[in-house]
Amino acid sequence: MTRCATVALVGRPNAGKSTLMNAILGMHLSIVTNKPQTTRKRVLGIHTEGDTQLIFLDTPGLLAPKYRMQKHMMSYVDESLDAADIICIIVDVKKAFERGNVIDPMWSEEITKRKTPVILVLNKMDMLGVPKEAMVLIEQARLSGLFTQAIAISAKDNSFVVDLIAMLSELAPENPFEYDSEIVSDQTERFFVAEFIREAIFKQFSEEIPYAADVSITDFKEREEGTKGKWYIAADIVVERENQKAILIGAKGSALKQVGEASRATIEAHLGKPVFLELYVKVRNDWRNDRTQLASLGY
């Protein structure tokens, strides 16, 4: 007998969904920064242990869309909720305690209309001054009747993550595995390379640049096993205005060079191969609202 479940990780921006998936998988798969809205697309990660396979869907943070790209982001959330056998609502425990309510109208209606088991995951316990305060929220969650179970964790410190995995494994239905037990994701290396470049941009720049930028891989050449030489990867960084391009490139290319160095290190760690990375910055006016541009970027 084997168990297999698709688990949607859903919550507000910066609640720690990507950090949690990385902690569960024990690797850097979803990009993580301290800025909200880092995740834009659904990221699939597979955790297989013993007779149980859990397929995690890391989703963009819930928000009210302001432009077409954000509408696409929210469609990934809806699709993940529809596909899920189990829903994990990830909540920043400190913010929930400060507002005095664990229930959020941004997601409560969505889970109410579904019959899927829902686990409340109070995350960032490392940021809460008095841990027992979380028990107030857990009791509130129990009385609401919205949740199958609730748990308090710290994805950053990996505290009680194993207990969450055990909870999910118990809820997983009897099903054959959907993926080979050695696979950790079904997404392409190109996808992850683009994400790692975007992560470097988010970490290096503040304000508008990270949100106005996206990445398209234009060339990806692998070297055959046993041959010397680096893998060649070229990517376009797309921004909306000329002044954004100038900031991203920096004086004599210094800022773009830093993005390249930071992202190349992450890419090489992920691929386990040396990489020659070339980055180009292109201006695409209002690409976040342009259907054709969004499609070319995988939205």
C-alpha positions in Angstrom: 0.0 0.0 0.0 1.3 3.4 -0.9 -0.1 6.9 -0.2 0.2 9.9 -2.5 -1.2 13.4 -2.0 -1.0 16.8 -3.7 -0.5 19.5 -1.1 -1.2 23.2 -2.0 0.8 25.7 0.1 -1.3 28.9 0.2 -1.2 32.1 2.1 -0.4 35.8 2.0 2.8 37.2 0.5 5.9 36.6 2.8 4.1 34.1 5.0 7.0 31.6 4.4 5.5 29.2 1.9 8.7 28.9 -0.2 10.9 28.6 2.9 8.7 25.8 4.1 8.8 23.8 0.9 12.6 24.2 0.8 12.7 22.9 4.4 10.6 19.9 3.6 12.6 19.0 0.6 15.9 19.8 2.2 17.1 21.8 -0.8 16.9 25.3 -2.4 14.1 24.7 -4.9 11.8 27.7 -4.4 13.4 31.1 -4.5 13.3 33.0 -1.2 13.8 36.7 -0.3 12.6 39.0 2.4 10.4 40.8 -0.1 6.8 40.0 -0.7 5.6 38.6 -4.0 8.9 36.8 -4.7 7.0 33.7 -6.0 5.1 34.4 -9.2 4.5 30.9 -10.6 3.6 27.6 -9.1 6.6 25.6 -8.1 6.2 21.9 -7.7 8.3 19.9 -5.3 8.1 16.2 -4.5 8.8 14.6 -1.1 9.0 10.8 -1.1 9.6 8.9 2.1 8.8 5.2 2.7 5.4 4.4 1.3 4.2 8.1 1.1 4.7 10.7 -1.6 3.7 14.3 -1.0 3.6 16.6 -4.1 3.9 20.2 -2.9 2.6 23.1 -4.9 4.3 26.4 -3.7 2.0 29.2 -4.9 2.2 33.0 -5.2 1.1 35.0 -2.2 -2.6 35.9 -2.2 -3.4 39.5 -3.2 -5.9 41.7 -5.1 -4.5 41.8 -8.7 -3.6 45.2 -10.1 -2.4 44.1 -13.5 -2.5 41.1 -15.9 0.6 39.4 -14.5 -0.9 39.3 -11.0 -4.1 37.9 -12.4 -2.0 35.1 -13.8 -0.4 34.6 -10.4 -3.8 34.3 -8.7 -4.9 31.8 -11.4 -2.0 29.5 -10.3 -3.4 29.6 -6.8 -6.8 28.7 -8.0 -5.5 25.8 -10.1 -3.4 24.5 -7.2 -6.4 24.6 -4.8 -8.4 22.7 -7.4 -5.7 20.1 -7.8 -5.0 19.6 -4.1 -5.8 16.6 -1.9 -4.8 18.7 1.1 -4.6 22.4 1.5 -2.0 24.0 3.9 -2.8 27.6 4.8 0.5 29.2 5.8 0.0 32.1 8.3 2.6 34.5 9.7 1.9 33.7 13.4 3.2 37.1 14.7 1.0 39.1 12.3 -2.0 36.9 13.2 -1.5 37.4 16.9 -1.0 41.2 16.5 -4.4 41.5 14.6 -6.0 39.1 17.1 -7.5 36.8 14.4 -6.1 33.8 12.5 -8.9 33.9 10.0 -8.1 35.9 6.9 -10.9 36.9 4.4 -8.3 36.6 1.6 -8.4 32.8 1.8 -11.3 31.8 4.1 -13.9 31.9 1.4 -11.8 29.8 -1.0 -11.3 27.0 1.5 -14.9 27.1 2.8 -16.3 26.3 -0.7 -14.0 23.3 -1.0 -14.3 19.9 0.8 -10.6 19.3 0.8 -8.9 18.7 4.2 -7.2 22.0 5.4 -4.3 22.3 7.8 -3.5 25.7 9.4 0.2 26.1 9.6 1.2 28.9 12.0 4.7 29.8 10.7 7.6 32.0 11.9 7.3 30.8 15.5 10.9 31.9 15.9 9.6 35.5 15.6 7.0 35.1 18.4 8.0 36.3 21.8 5.9 33.9 23.9 5.3 30.6 22.1 2.2 29.8 24.2 0.5 32.8 22.4 0.2 30.5 19.4 -2.2 28.2 21.4 -4.7 31.0 21.5 -4.7 31.1 17.7 -4.9 27.3 17.4 -7.9 27.2 19.7 -9.5 30.0 17.6 -8.8 27.9 14.5 -10.4 24.8 16.1 -13.6 26.8 17.1 -13.9 28.2 13.6 -14.5 24.7 12.1 -12.5 25.6 9.0 -9.5 23.4 9.6 -9.0 19.7 9.9 -5.9 20.2 12.0 -3.5 23.1 13.1 0.2 23.2 13.9 2.8 25.8 14.9 6.2 25.6 13.2 9.3 27.6 12.2 10.2 26.8 8.6 13.3 28.9 9.0 14.6 27.0 12.0 13.1 23.7 10.7 11.2 23.4 14.0 8.3 20.9 13.9 8.5 20.6 10.1 8.8 16.8 10.5 5.6 16.9 12.6 3.8 18.7 9.8 5.1 16.0 7.3 3.8 13.3 9.5 0.4 15.1 9.7 0.2 15.3 6.0 1.3 11.7 5.5 -1.6 10.5 7.7 -4.1 12.5 5.7 -2.7 11.3 2.3 -5.1 9.0 0.5 -4.1 5.5 -0.7 -2.8 6.1 -4.2 0.1 5.0 -6.3 3.0 7.4 -6.6 2.7 9.9 -9.4 6.5 10.3 -9.7 9.6 8.2 -9.5 10.8 8.3 -5.9 14.1 9.9 -6.9 12.5 12.9 -8.6 12.2 16.2 -6.6 10.4 18.3 -9.3 8.9 17.9 -12.8 9.9 21.4 -13.8 12.8 22.1 -16.2 16.3 23.3 -15.4 15.5 26.3 -17.5 12.7 27.2 -15.2 14.9 27.0 -12.1 17.8 28.9 -13.7 15.4 31.8 -14.6 14.1 31.8 -11.1 17.6 31.9 -9.5 18.4 34.9 -11.7 15.2 36.6 -10.6 16.1 35.8 -7.0 19.4 37.6 -7.3 17.6 40.6 -8.7 15.2 40.6 -5.7 18.0 40.4 -3.2 20.2 43.1 -4.8 17.6 45.8 -5.7 14.9 47.5 -3.7 11.6 49.2 -4.6 10.4 48.9 -8.2 13.2 47.0 -10.0 12.5 43.5 -8.7 8.8 43.8 -9.5 9.3 45.3 -12.9 11.8 42.6 -13.9 11.4 39.1 -15.2 13.8 36.6 -16.9 13.7 34.6 -20.1 16.3 31.9 -20.8 17.4 32.4 -24.5 20.1 29.7 -24.7 20.9 26.6 -22.6 23.7 24.4 -23.8 24.8 21.4 -21.8 28.2 19.8 -22.1 28.3 16.0 -22.7 29.3 13.9 -19.7 33.0 13.4 -19.6 33.8 16.5 -21.6 35.5 19.5 -20.2 34.0 23.0 -20.4 31.2 24.9 -18.8 27.5 24.8 -19.6 26.5 27.9 -21.5 23.4 29.8 -20.4 22.2 33.1 -21.8 19.2 35.0 -20.4 17.3 38.2 -21.1 16.2 40.3 -18.1 13.1 42.1 -19.1 12.2 45.5 -17.6 9.6 48.1 -18.4 11.5 51.3 -18.8 14.9 52.6 -19.9 15.7 54.1 -16.5 15.1 50.6 -14.9 17.5 49.2 -17.5 20.2 51.7 -16.5 19.8 51.0 -12.8 19.9 47.2 -13.4 23.1 47.5 -15.5 24.8 50.0 -13.2 27.9 52.1 -13.7 30.1 50.3 -16.3 27.9 47.2 -15.9 28.8 46.7 -12.2 25.2 46.0 -10.9 24.5 43.5 -13.7 27.8 41.8 -12.9 26.8 41.4 -9.3 23.5 39.8 -10.4 25.4 37.4 -12.6 27.9 36.4 -10.0 25.2 35.8 -7.3 22.9 33.9 -9.6 25.7 31.8 -11.2 26.7 30.5 -7.8 23.2 29.4 -7.1 22.8 27.9 -10.6 26.0 25.9 -10.3 25.0 24.6 -6.9 21.7 23.5 -8.3 23.0 21.9 -11.5 26.2 20.6 -10.0 28.0 21.9 -13.1 30.2 24.9 -13.9 28.4 27.5 -15.9 29.2 30.4 -18.2 26.3 32.8 -17.8 25.6 35.8 -20.0 22.9 38.3 -19.1 21.3 40.9 -21.3 18.8 43.6 -20.2 15.9 44.3 -22.6 13.1 47.0 -22.3 9.6 45.7 -22.9 7.1 48.5 -22.2 4.3 47.6 -19.8 5.1 43.9 -20.2 3.2 43.0 -17.0 -0.1 44.0 -18.8 0.8 42.7 -22.2 -0.7 39.3 -23.1 2.0 38.4 -25.7 4.9 39.4 -23.5 3.5 37.5 -20.6 3.0 34.4 -22.7 6.7 34.6 -23.9 7.7 34.7 -20.2 5.7 31.6 -19.4 2.6 33.1 -17.8 
